Amino acid sequence: MHIHPAIAALRKAKAAQREMQSEFSRVIKDWLDLAQSRAIADELQVYCDGGDLDDCPALDRLVSDELSANAFVQQWQRTIIAAMQEFPLGVPSFGHAGSDGFSSMVLLSSGNASLSILAYEDLGYTIRPTSAVFSDRQTHEIVLSGQAGGLLHEVRQCDGVDTIIDTCSAHWRSGATIVTKGPCEARQVVSVEGSMVVLQLSLQSANPQPTREYALFDGDLIQSASGDKAASQRFMALSVLGAIAAETQTPSTLEAMERCARDRREDPVVRWEAVRQLLALKASKGLALLASIEACGDDVLKEPAGQLRIALQSEQPELFDLLGRAQ
C-alpha cells in the first residue's frame, strides 16, 4: 500500500496532529461565531424546544427562500474550502453519512433538531420503489441546485386492518421546497439529473412513534422499528442476549425476557422482540405469555399477540401441546 509522505510524517507526529486539528477546529469555530450562524443556531434551539417555525424567522427563511439558503451554504463552503486548503489533512467535525448516490452532512444540531446538506447523484437509472419508510419527524427542505424526480407518499388510512397509501409524482428543481410532517408522510428521490443538493431542516419527535415500512402495492406492513434510539439499542441487546441464551438456557435470562415483555412502560417494539425471543428460547413460556397479553384488554400488544397465536395454532399446532403440558 502506498502512503503519501505527508500522511506518513503526520502519523508519527502526535503533537503536529493535535496542533493541526486544533487550528482546523478554530476555523470552523470562527464560522459558528458569525452573527448569521449564531442566530440560526439560537433559533434551532427554540425550534427544538417546541417553538413554531414561524417564530424562527432566520431559520424559516433558510428553508423557504432560495437566495437566503444559498448565501448561508456558500459562506459555509468558503469556510470549509479555506480550512482544507490550509490544513489538507484536517478532519471536519461535522456528522456525515453516505451510500450509493447519496451523501449528507450535519451543519448544525440542537437536541432532536438538525440542519443538514443532502447531495443526490445520478445513478444512471430510475429507482422503482416497492415500499416506503415513514418516520416520526418533520422535514422542511429547499433545493439549492440541480433537479430530480421523486414520489410523495401519505398514509391516508391505517386502522390496524387496512392501510391505504396515496402516492403522487413530483419534480424538484432549484428553489423548490419539500415538506413532510410526522409519521404519515414521506418522500423518495427516484431519479436525478446530474446531481441535486438540498438543505434540510429536520425535527424528530420527542417521543417518536415507531418507524414503519409499508409495501406500496397493498399497504402491508413490512417491518416496524422503534423511533427511539435508546429503545433501538435495547432491542439489539435483546437480540444478542437471545443468541447467547440459546446456548445457555439460563432461567435468569428467560425471566428477564418475560419481565421486559410484560413491562408496559417499555417501548412496544422492544416488548414484542422480548416476546419473540422467549418463544424461540422456550415455546411453552412464550405461548403462555402470548395468552396472558391477549387477555389484557388495554394492552397495545393485545391484537398482534392474538394474531400470532392464531397463526401459530394454525401452522404449528404441536406447539400448543407444549403449552398444555406446561400447565
Secondary structure in CASP SS format (residue, H / E / C, confidence):
PFRMAT SS
TARGET T0000
AUTHOR 0000-0000-0000
METHOD secondary structure of the structure
MODEL  1
M C 1.00
H C 1.00
I C 1.00
H C 1.00
P H 1.00
A H 1.00
I H 1.00
A H 1.00
A H 1.00
L H 1.00
R H 1.00
K H 1.00
A C 1.00
K H 1.00
A H 1.00
A H 1.00
Q H 1.00
R H 1.00
E H 1.00
M H 1.00
Q H 1.00
S H 1.00
E H 1.00
F H 1.00
S H 1.00
R H 1.00
V H 1.00
I H 1.00
K H 1.00
D H 1.00
W H 1.00
L H 1.00
D C 1.00
L C 1.00
A H 1.00
Q H 1.00
S H 1.00
R H 1.00
A H 1.00
I H 1.00
A H 1.00
D H 1.00
E H 1.00
L H 1.00
Q H 1.00
V H 1.00
Y H 1.00
C H 1.00
D C 1.00
G C 1.00
G C 1.00
D C 1.00
L H 1.00
D H 1.00
D H 1.00
C C 1.00
P H 1.00
A H 1.00
L H 1.00
D H 1.00
R H 1.00
L H 1.00
V C 1.00
S C 1.00
D C 1.00
E H 1.00
L H 1.00
S H 1.00
A H 1.00
N H 1.00
A H 1.00
F H 1.00
V H 1.00
Q H 1.00
Q H 1.00
W H 1.00
Q H 1.00
R H 1.00
T H 1.00
I H 1.00
I H 1.00
A H 1.00
A H 1.00
M H 1.00
Q H 1.00
E H 1.00
F C 1.00
P C 1.00
L C 1.00
G C 1.00
V C 1.00
P C 1.00
S C 1.00
F C 1.00
G C 1.00
H E 1.00
A E 1.00
G E 1.00
S E 1.00
D C 1.00
G C 1.00
F E 1.00
S E 1.00
S E 1.00
M E 1.00
V E 1.00
L E 1.00
L E 1.00
S E 1.00
S E 1.00
G C 1.00
N C 1.00
A E 1.00
S E 1.00
L E 1.00
S E 1.00
I E 1.00
L E 1.00
A E 1.00
Y E 1.00
E E 1.00
D C 1.00
L C 1.00
G C 1.00
Y C 1.00
T C 1.00
I C 1.00
R C 1.00
P C 1.00
T C 1.00
S E 1.00
A E 1.00
V E 1.00
F E 1.00
S C 1.00
D C 1.00
R E 1.00
Q E 1.00
T E 1.00
H E 1.00
E E 1.00
I E 1.00
V E 1.00
L E 1.00
S E 1.00
G E 1.00
Q E 1.00
A E 1.00
G E 1.00
G E 1.00
L E 1.00
L E 1.00
H E 1.00
E E 1.00
V E 1.00
R E 1.00
Q E 1.00
C E 1.00
D C 1.00
G C 1.00
V C 1.00
D C 1.00
T E 1.00
I E 1.00
I E 1.00
D E 1.00
T E 1.00
C E 1.00
S E 1.00
A E 1.00
H E 1.00
W E 1.00
R E 1.00
S C 1.00
G C 1.00
A C 1.00
T E 1.00
I E 1.00
V E 1.00
T E 1.00
K C 1.00
G H 1.00
P H 1.00
C H 1.00
E E 1.00
A E 1.00
R E 1.00
Q E 1.00
V E 1.00
V E 1.00
S E 1.00
V E 1.00
E E 1.00
G E 1.00
S E 1.00
M E 1.00
V E 1.00
V E 1.00
L E 1.00
Q E 1.00
L E 1.00
S E 1.00
L E 1.00
Q E 1.00
S C 1.00
A C 1.00
N C 1.00
P C 1.00
Q C 1.00
P C 1.00
T E 1.00
R E 1.00
E E 1.00
Y E 1.00
A E 1.00
L C 1.00
F C 1.00
D C 1.00
G C 1.00
D C 1.00
L E 1.00
I E 1.00
Q E 1.00
S E 1.00
A E 1.00
S C 1.00
G C 1.00
D C 1.00
K H 1.00
A H 1.00
A H 1.00
S H 1.00
Q H 1.00
R H 1.00
F H 1.00
M H 1.00
A H 1.00
L H 1.00
S H 1.00
V H 1.00
L H 1.00
G H 1.00
A H 1.00
I H 1.00
A H 1.00
A H 1.00
E H 1.00
T H 1.00
Q C 1.00
T C 1.00
P H 1.00
S H 1.00
T H 1.00
L H 1.00
E H 1.00
A H 1.00
M H 1.00
E H 1.00
R H 1.00
C H 1.00
A H 1.00
R H 1.00
D C 1.00
R C 1.00
R C 1.00
E C 1.00
D C 1.00
P H 1.00
V H 1.00
V H 1.00
R H 1.00
W H 1.00
E H 1.00
A H 1.00
V H 1.00
R H 1.00
Q H 1.00
L H 1.00
L H 1.00
A H 1.00
L H 1.00
K C 1.00
A H 1.00
S H 1.00
K H 1.00
G H 1.00
L H 1.00
A H 1.00
L H 1.00
L H 1.00
A H 1.00
S H 1.00
I H 1.00
E H 1.00
A C 1.00
C C 1.00
G C 1.00
D C 1.00
D C 1.00
V C 1.00
L C 1.00
K H 1.00
E H 1.00
P H 1.00
A H 1.00
G H 1.00
Q H 1.00
L H 1.00
R H 1.00
I H 1.00
A H 1.00
L H 1.00
Q H 1.00
S H 1.00
E H 1.00
Q C 1.00
P C 1.00
E H 1.00
L H 1.00
F H 1.00
D H 1.00
L H 1.00
L H 1.00
G H 1.00
R H 1.00
A H 1.00
Q C 1.00
END
